């Protein structure tokens, strides 16, 4: 699996532009706050429309301005892990996990993913009862079970207690090493990036 991203977008007085190709493993986008890292993930996910360019993943065109192709987010199969997890508060953990699988016809093995993430004991819990680290584990599981073409991770450790950071870092390494998926990873923490990333892209604005 690979990706080809060439996008340009103006947001207020800022211009965001990125041209990038890659494959399996972690490609990290790093740079100061406000440089457009999250906006780029949102463009790939279909939450923000580029002004120009194209986005292709695993041989499928998700966006092409010239050809007027713009797949909706639900058809892009981008597993998105946000800073704060964004679990559905009205659904227990099991239902949160199955939501993605139901939307995209997920074919990854539920029990295998749950075991890999160490969340079997959380399946009957409500999101409000989870710690930051537990919520991020569930969010990663939901993304994997959606049968994604790629994973998008936006500062996934920002809401995790420092005592749990190592736990989640190890988990992300496990996902990286066990999966053929490309992972676009946003962070401002260089030590975190140096540990996880196969490729690093510096964004300077």
C-alpha positions as CSV (number, residue, x, y, z in Angstrom):
1,X,0.0,0.0,0.0
2,X,1.2,3.5,-0.8
3,X,0.0,7.1,-1.0
4,X,0.5,10.1,-3.2
5,X,-0.4,13.5,-1.8
6,X,0.0,16.8,-3.6
7,X,-2.3,19.5,-2.0
8,X,-2.5,23.2,-1.7
9,X,-5.0,25.1,0.5
10,X,-5.2,28.7,1.7
11,X,-6.6,29.2,5.2
12,X,-6.9,32.9,6.0
13,X,-3.5,34.5,5.5
14,X,-1.7,31.1,5.5
15,X,-0.9,28.9,2.6
16,X,-0.6,25.2,3.2
17,X,1.2,23.0,0.6
18,X,2.5,19.5,0.7
19,X,3.8,17.1,-1.9
20,X,4.6,13.6,-0.5
21,X,4.7,10.0,-1.5
22,X,5.2,7.1,0.8
23,X,4.3,3.5,1.7
24,X,3.9,1.3,4.8
25,X,5.3,2.5,8.0
26,X,5.1,5.8,9.8
27,X,5.5,9.1,8.0
28,X,5.7,11.9,10.5
29,X,4.7,15.5,9.9
30,X,6.5,17.8,12.3
31,X,6.6,21.5,12.8
32,X,5.5,24.3,15.0
33,X,1.8,24.9,15.9
34,X,-0.2,26.5,13.2
35,X,1.9,25.3,10.3
36,X,-0.9,23.1,9.0
37,X,-0.1,19.6,10.1
38,X,-3.7,18.8,11.3
39,X,-5.2,20.5,8.2
40,X,-3.2,18.1,6.0
41,X,-4.6,15.1,7.8
42,X,-8.1,16.6,7.5
43,X,-7.6,17.0,3.7
44,X,-6.6,13.4,3.4
45,X,-9.6,12.3,5.5
46,X,-12.0,14.5,3.4
47,X,-12.8,16.9,6.3
48,X,-11.2,19.8,4.5
49,X,-11.1,20.4,0.8
50,X,-7.8,21.3,-0.9
51,X,-7.9,24.3,-3.3
52,X,-5.7,22.4,-5.7
53,X,-4.0,19.0,-6.2
54,X,-4.8,15.4,-5.7
55,X,-4.7,12.6,-3.1
56,X,-4.4,8.9,-3.9
57,X,-4.1,6.0,-1.5
58,X,-3.5,2.3,-2.4
59,X,-4.3,3.0,-6.1
60,X,-7.6,4.8,-5.4
61,X,-8.0,8.5,-6.1
62,X,-9.6,10.2,-3.1
63,X,-9.4,13.7,-4.5
64,X,-8.4,15.3,-7.8
65,X,-9.2,19.0,-8.3
66,X,-8.6,18.9,-12.1
67,X,-10.9,15.8,-12.6
68,X,-13.4,17.0,-10.0
69,X,-13.1,13.9,-7.9
70,X,-13.8,14.4,-4.2
71,X,-14.8,11.2,-2.3
72,X,-16.8,11.8,0.9
73,X,-15.1,10.9,4.2
74,X,-17.2,7.8,4.5
75,X,-15.8,6.3,1.3
76,X,-12.1,7.3,1.9
77,X,-11.4,4.5,4.4
78,X,-9.0,6.6,6.4
79,X,-8.7,5.4,10.0
80,X,-8.4,8.6,12.0
81,X,-7.1,8.8,15.6
82,X,-7.7,12.2,17.0
83,X,-5.9,14.0,19.8
84,X,-8.8,13.4,22.2
85,X,-10.0,10.0,21.0
86,X,-13.5,11.3,20.1
87,X,-15.3,8.1,21.1
88,X,-19.1,8.2,20.9
89,X,-20.2,8.8,24.5
90,X,-23.6,7.1,24.1
91,X,-22.0,3.8,23.0
92,X,-20.1,1.3,25.1
93,X,-16.5,0.4,24.1
94,X,-17.6,-2.7,22.1
95,X,-20.1,-0.7,20.1
96,X,-17.6,2.1,19.5
97,X,-15.2,-0.5,18.1
98,X,-17.9,-2.1,15.9
99,X,-19.1,1.2,14.5
100,X,-16.1,1.6,12.2
101,X,-16.3,-2.1,11.1
102,X,-20.0,-1.7,10.2
103,X,-19.5,1.4,8.2
104,X,-16.6,0.2,6.0
105,X,-17.2,-3.6,6.0
106,X,-14.2,-4.1,8.2
107,X,-12.6,-7.5,7.7
108,X,-9.9,-7.3,10.4
109,X,-10.4,-9.9,13.2
110,X,-12.1,-8.3,16.1
111,X,-10.7,-10.6,18.7
112,X,-7.1,-10.3,17.3
113,X,-7.3,-6.5,17.4
114,X,-8.8,-6.4,20.9
115,X,-6.0,-8.8,22.1
116,X,-3.3,-6.8,20.5
117,X,-4.5,-3.6,22.1
118,X,-5.1,-5.2,25.5
119,X,-8.7,-3.8,25.8
120,X,-10.8,-7.0,26.3
121,X,-11.5,-5.9,29.9
122,X,-12.9,-2.5,28.6
123,X,-15.5,-3.8,26.2
124,X,-18.5,-3.2,28.5
125,X,-17.3,0.2,29.8
126,X,-18.7,3.6,28.9
127,X,-16.2,6.1,27.3
128,X,-16.7,8.5,30.2
129,X,-15.2,5.9,32.6
130,X,-11.9,5.5,30.6
131,X,-8.6,7.1,31.2
132,X,-6.9,9.0,28.4
133,X,-4.7,6.1,27.6
134,X,-7.6,3.6,27.6
135,X,-9.6,5.9,25.3
136,X,-6.7,6.2,22.9
137,X,-6.4,2.4,22.8
138,X,-10.1,2.1,21.9
139,X,-9.8,4.9,19.3
140,X,-6.9,3.0,17.6
141,X,-8.9,-0.2,17.7
142,X,-11.9,1.5,16.1
143,X,-9.6,2.9,13.3
144,X,-8.0,-0.5,12.6
145,X,-11.4,-2.3,12.5
146,X,-12.7,0.1,9.9
147,X,-10.6,-1.7,7.3
148,X,-8.6,1.4,6.4
149,X,-6.4,2.2,3.5
150,X,-4.2,4.2,5.8
151,X,-4.1,5.5,9.4
152,X,-4.1,9.1,10.4
153,X,-2.8,9.9,13.8
154,X,-3.0,13.5,15.1
155,X,-1.0,14.0,18.3
156,X,-2.4,10.8,19.7
157,X,-0.3,11.2,23.0
158,X,-1.4,14.7,23.8
159,X,-4.3,13.6,26.1
160,X,-2.4,10.7,27.6
161,X,-1.1,10.9,31.2
162,X,2.7,10.9,31.2
163,X,2.7,7.6,33.1
164,X,0.8,6.0,30.2
165,X,2.9,7.5,27.3
166,X,5.3,4.6,27.1
167,X,2.3,2.2,27.0
168,X,0.7,3.9,24.0
169,X,4.1,4.4,22.2
170,X,4.7,0.7,22.5
171,X,1.2,0.0,21.2
172,X,1.7,2.3,18.1
173,X,5.0,0.5,17.4
174,X,3.2,-2.8,17.5
175,X,0.6,-1.5,15.1
176,X,3.3,-0.2,12.8
177,X,5.2,-3.4,12.8
178,X,2.2,-5.7,12.4
179,X,0.4,-3.9,9.7
180,X,1.1,-3.1,6.0
181,X,-0.8,0.2,6.4
182,X,0.8,3.6,5.8
183,X,0.5,5.8,8.9
184,X,0.6,9.6,8.7
185,X,1.5,10.8,12.1
186,X,1.4,14.4,13.4
187,X,3.5,15.4,16.4
188,X,5.5,18.3,17.8
189,X,7.6,16.0,20.0
190,X,10.8,15.2,18.2
191,X,11.8,12.3,20.6
192,X,8.5,10.7,19.9
193,X,8.9,11.1,16.2
194,X,12.5,9.8,16.2
195,X,11.3,6.6,17.9
196,X,8.3,5.9,15.7
197,X,8.8,7.3,12.3
198,X,10.4,5.7,9.2
199,X,10.2,9.0,7.4
200,X,10.1,12.6,8.8
201,X,8.7,15.6,6.9
202,X,9.5,19.0,8.3
203,X,6.8,21.7,7.8
204,X,8.0,25.2,8.2
205,X,5.0,27.3,7.0
